[in-house]
Amino acid sequence: MRICIVGTGVVSIPPKRGGAVERIEFDIAKGLLKLGHESIIIDTIDGEKEITGVRFERIWAPKIKGLRKLSLILTELFFAFFAFLKASKLKKTINVFHIHTTLCGFIFCFFKRFINKPIVYTSHNPDWTLTASEISIPSRFMLKIESFCIKRADAVTAVSNFAGEGMSRVRKDIHVVHNFVSTELFSPKYGDEFKRKLQVKGPMVLFVGKLSPAKGIEHLLRAAKKVVAKKPETKFVLVGPVSFLEGGKNPWDSLRRELGLEKNVIFTGGISFDELLQAYSSADIFVLPTLKEAFSYVILEAMSFGLPIVASRIPSVSEAVSEENGILVDIGGIERLSDAILYFLENEEKRLEMGKNSRKKIIKEFTPERAIKRYLTVYKESFAAHKPRVLPQKLENGLK
């Protein structure tokens, strides 16, 4: 088969920093090649035209800045239009188009008769895991748009069982394909160089993700205060950029000062991919007190590095984290969060045992080979079921 994967327009593929969705897209393309199938990625103009055998169709699209969340929406929307135009020129050589973002999905599904090929849509939206009362008004609007994609696409996949249950309110035949990581790349083989760079001499508790309220940063800092009171040598390293909603300013820095944690909490900001691998390798515990997740990619990364996990007790997280490899705590439970971290700091044998179980679980359940075979099944089924429409000649000529 020949699969065309559509990028996001925000982060170039493969991402040099951040970009979990973009990394997943690239890994799918590489995995398809290993199974003997061709893959093409429509992506931003920045980057090479072929990487490790994966061919890229690089397109120009404007990137909007200075309008916070609106900048992101407009950037994705402009990219979606230009990506659709490129796709219309490639369609004769493509069997299936695979899309991972809401606005690209909307454009492709709205004009799908002009593409006239199967469209597989994957949702990474954590709001499908929430109840109606927990969803903000802007998020409800985006869910309406995504619902259109879910109804119109030829096949739809969710990245967790719980997200799939939420999406089933819109459409019943949702395929679940969990996120995955490469156990070769994400492995505890990079030493503790990152620790030395940051001059961390004691235990290192790692967080990776965007610094936003939805990731539970305030809860983590307040829990860190309690941990440091008993284990003053512990360092909390928070890796990730500040949310674009904060206008580039770190709102958590003042709370860090207020709690007297300047020496124990380190904000690294966004770091390179190589540095991220070193950060995981240097860590002793991984923590993610998130408020919502479709299916956390960073938890899988941490597990692949053999780290015990402390995370929020939400259904999508519990699909990867159990009592065998971590401790789940109620959202906002600062006391329980600090107790869980202290448990691992005070019980090295249990910490190492659960870390080993984390990596075993990744190897058993969340490998690229396992996920890509499932995607391939979805591609083949959607291609077999697709009934091409004969377009009027004028419409066909207008897209050439």
Buried (B, 14 or more C-beta within 10 A) or exposed (E): BBBBBBBBBBBBBBBBBBBBBBBBBBBBBBBBBEEEBBBBBBBBEEBEEEBEEBBBBBBEBEBBEEEBEEBBBBBBBBBBBBBBBBBBEBBEEBBBBBBBBBBBBBBBBBBBEBBBBBBBBBBBBBBBBBEEEEBEEEBEEBBEBBBBBBEBBBBBBBBBBBBBBBBBEBBEEBBBBBBBBBBEBBBBEBEBEBBEEBEBEBBBBBBBBBBBBBBBBBBBBBBBBBBBEEBEEBBBBBBBBBBBEBEEEBBBBEBBEEBEBEEBBBBBEBBEBEBBBBBBBBBBBBBBBBBBBBBBBBBBBBBBBBBBBBBBBBBBBBBBBBEEBBBBBEBBBBEBBBBBBBBBBEEEEEBBBBBBBBBBBBEEBBBBEBBBEBBBEBBBBBBEEBEEEEBEEEEEEEBE
